[in-house]
């Protein structure tokens, strides 16, 4: 079994090793892969979760995520409570994680089943290590003792439109634009924060000369429930970093197209 972990502790952090160790205890023999996102970055987490759950891969897999800023309640949390734990089945893939702001957003129109999970009162601030892993075998078995109540997809917030969703290791800005703003080959003005630049609308991200910006369908996307294949659009600077050029914008930054 493949377990795809998306979380906001770094690859070299002790937390990563502890979670992997606990997953190995409860899912012996599982192949655990880890994708890090920034601290409390539920938007990037949700983007990665959907890409992993909806992309091609073995059917026998879990996408397990934990980015839980505990922003659902401002009052003191005496027992380290956090956002509720959710489980979704998406085309046969089990997705489990904290129901934080955007963590399930990109799955909103694709979930087949969505449930709140009954969480034991662990009192731990490190729920992804202490409270969640023991529940995974029970969820795989669809144990009714851990499935608290069914939820509709309306319980999930939609992703924000026209923003930076994820920044990859090359500095490409993956956005929540899903439709071409102009015909391929057209130039347009794009503003992110205080920076405005000209980008070429492309059919492919490398369809511009070195040193220039392209705005084109990227490598992230999937087949929708209606059978339509789509790609999220991304900003790429060929031979450079679009993220650096635009001043390292955070996820959620508006990507404005100036006509």
C-alpha positions in Angstrom: 0.0 0.0 0.0 1.1 3.5 -0.8 0.5 6.2 1.8 1.0 9.8 0.5 1.6 12.1 3.4 1.1 15.9 2.9 2.0 18.0 6.0 3.6 21.2 7.1 6.6 19.8 8.9 9.8 19.7 6.9 11.5 16.6 5.5 14.3 16.9 8.0 12.0 17.6 10.9 11.7 15.0 13.7 7.9 15.2 13.3 8.2 13.7 9.8 10.2 10.7 11.1 7.8 10.2 14.0 4.7 10.1 11.8 6.3 7.7 9.3 7.3 5.5 12.3 3.7 5.5 13.6 2.3 4.8 10.2 4.6 1.8 9.8 3.3 0.5 13.2 -0.4 0.7 12.1 0.1 -0.1 8.4 3.0 -2.5 8.3 4.7 -2.8 4.9 3.2 0.5 3.6 5.3 2.6 1.3 5.2 6.1 2.8 6.0 9.1 0.6 6.0 12.7 2.0 5.2 16.0 0.4 5.9 19.1 2.5 4.1 22.4 2.4 4.6 25.6 4.3 3.5 26.1 7.9 -0.3 26.2 8.2 -0.6 26.4 4.4 -3.9 24.6 3.8 -4.2 26.0 0.3 -1.0 24.3 -0.9 -1.9 21.2 1.1 -5.3 21.0 -0.6 -3.7 21.4 -4.0 -1.3 18.6 -3.4 -3.9 16.3 -1.9 -6.1 16.6 -4.9 -3.2 16.1 -7.3 -2.2 12.9 -5.5 -5.7 11.6 -5.0 -7.0 12.3 -8.5 -3.8 11.6 -10.5 -3.0 8.2 -11.9 -1.6 5.8 -9.4 -2.2 2.5 -7.7 -5.8 2.0 -6.4 -4.4 0.7 -3.1 -3.4 4.0 -1.6 -4.2 6.5 1.0 -3.6 10.3 0.9 -3.0 11.3 4.5 -2.7 15.0 5.3 -2.3 17.1 8.3 -2.1 20.9 8.1 -4.1 22.1 11.1 -3.7 25.7 12.1 -6.6 25.3 14.5 -8.1 28.5 13.1 -11.7 27.2 13.5 -11.8 28.4 17.1 -9.9 31.4 18.7 -10.6 30.4 22.3 -8.1 28.4 24.4 -8.1 24.7 23.5 -7.6 22.9 26.9 -7.3 19.5 25.3 -5.4 20.5 22.2 -8.5 20.0 20.1 -8.3 21.0 16.5 -10.3 20.9 13.3 -12.4 17.8 12.9 -10.9 14.8 11.1 -12.5 14.0 7.7 -12.4 10.9 5.5 -13.3 11.0 1.9 -13.4 8.3 -0.8 -12.5 9.6 -4.2 -12.6 7.1 -7.0 -11.7 4.4 -4.6 -8.9 6.3 -3.0 -9.1 7.0 0.8 -8.3 10.6 1.7 -7.9 11.3 5.4 -7.0 14.6 7.2 -7.9 17.6 9.3 -10.8 19.5 7.9 -8.9 22.7 7.8 -9.8 25.6 5.6 -8.7 24.5 2.1 -7.4 21.0 2.8 -10.3 19.3 0.9 -11.3 22.2 -1.3 -9.9 20.9 -4.6 -11.8 17.6 -4.1 -15.1 19.3 -3.5 -16.6 18.4 -6.8 -15.0 14.9 -7.0 -15.8 13.2 -3.7 -17.9 10.1 -3.8 -18.3 9.8 0.0 -17.4 12.2 2.8 -17.5 11.5 6.5 -16.5 13.0 9.8 -14.3 10.6 11.8 -14.8 9.9 15.5 -11.5 11.0 17.1 -10.5 9.7 20.6 -9.8 12.2 23.3 -6.0 12.0 23.1 -5.2 15.4 24.5 -2.2 15.4 22.2 -1.1 18.5 20.3 0.5 16.1 17.8 -2.6 14.5 16.5 -1.2 13.3 13.2 1.2 11.1 15.2 -0.8 10.1 18.2 -4.5 10.2 17.3 -4.9 9.7 13.6 -2.7 6.7 12.5 -4.5 4.1 14.6 -7.7 5.1 12.8 -6.5 4.3 9.3 -6.9 0.5 9.3 -10.4 1.0 10.7 -11.2 3.5 8.0 -9.9 1.1 5.3 -12.2 -1.6 6.8 -15.1 1.0 6.9 -15.5 0.3 10.6 -18.8 2.0 11.6 -17.3 2.7 15.1 -15.0 5.4 13.6 -17.3 6.9 11.0 -19.2 9.5 13.0 -21.6 11.0 10.4 -21.9 11.4 6.6 -21.4 14.9 5.2 -22.3 16.5 1.9 -19.7 18.1 -0.3 -21.2 21.5 0.6 -19.4 21.1 3.9 -16.1 21.7 2.0 -15.1 25.3 1.1 -14.4 25.8 -2.6 -10.9 26.9 -3.5 -10.3 30.6 -4.1 -10.3 31.7 -7.8 -7.4 33.3 -9.5 -4.7 32.9 -6.9 -1.3 31.2 -6.4 -2.0 27.8 -5.1 1.4 26.1 -5.0 5.0 27.1 -5.7 7.1 24.2 -7.0 10.9 23.6 -6.6 11.6 25.4 -9.8 9.8 28.6 -8.8 6.9 27.9 -11.1 3.7 29.5 -9.8 0.8 27.1 -10.0 -2.5 29.0 -10.0 -6.2 28.4 -9.7 -6.8 29.7 -13.1 -8.3 26.9 -15.1 -9.4 28.6 -18.4 -7.3 30.3 -21.1 -7.6 34.1 -20.6 -6.6 34.8 -24.3 -5.7 32.9 -27.4 -2.3 31.1 -27.4 0.5 33.4 -28.5 -1.2 36.5 -27.1 0.6 38.8 -24.6 -1.1 39.8 -21.5 -0.3 41.9 -18.4 -0.2 40.0 -15.1 0.0 41.5 -11.7 0.9 39.7 -8.5 1.3 42.0 -5.5 3.3 45.0 -6.5 4.8 43.4 -9.6 3.3 43.7 -13.1 4.8 41.9 -16.0 4.1 40.7 -19.6 3.6 37.0 -20.1 2.9 35.1 -23.3 -0.2 32.8 -23.3 1.0 29.5 -24.4 -0.2 26.0 -25.2 2.8 24.8 -23.3 4.9 26.2 -20.6 8.2 26.1 -22.5 6.8 27.9 -25.6 8.7 31.1 -24.9 12.3 32.1 -25.4 14.7 31.8 -22.4 14.3 34.6 -19.9 10.6 35.3 -20.7 7.4 34.5 -18.8 4.8 32.1 -20.0 1.3 31.6 -18.7 0.1 28.2 -19.8 -1.5 24.9 -18.8 0.9 23.3 -16.3 1.6 19.8 -15.2 -1.0 19.7 -12.5 -4.6 18.7 -13.2 -6.7 15.7 -13.6 -9.8 14.2 -15.3 -13.0 15.7 -13.9 -16.0 13.6 -12.9 -17.6 14.6 -16.2 -14.6 13.1 -18.1 -13.1 16.5 -19.1 -9.3 16.6 -18.8 -8.0 20.0 -17.6 -4.8 21.6 -16.3 -4.3 24.3 -13.8 -2.5 27.3 -15.4 0.9 28.3 -14.2 3.4 31.1 -14.6 6.9 29.9 -15.6 10.0 31.9 -16.4 12.0 29.9 -18.8 15.6 29.6 -17.4 14.6 31.4 -14.2 12.2 31.5 -11.3 8.8 33.1 -11.7 8.4 33.1 -7.9 11.6 35.1 -7.5 10.6 37.5 -10.3 7.3 38.3 -8.6 8.9 38.7 -5.2 8.2 35.3 -3.7 4.4 35.7 -3.5 2.7 33.5 -0.8 0.0 31.0 -1.7 -3.4 32.8 -1.8 -1.8 35.9 -3.6 -4.1 37.3 -6.3 -3.0 36.6 -9.9 -4.6 39.5 -11.7 -4.9 39.6 -15.4 -5.0 43.1 -16.7 -6.7 43.3 -20.1 
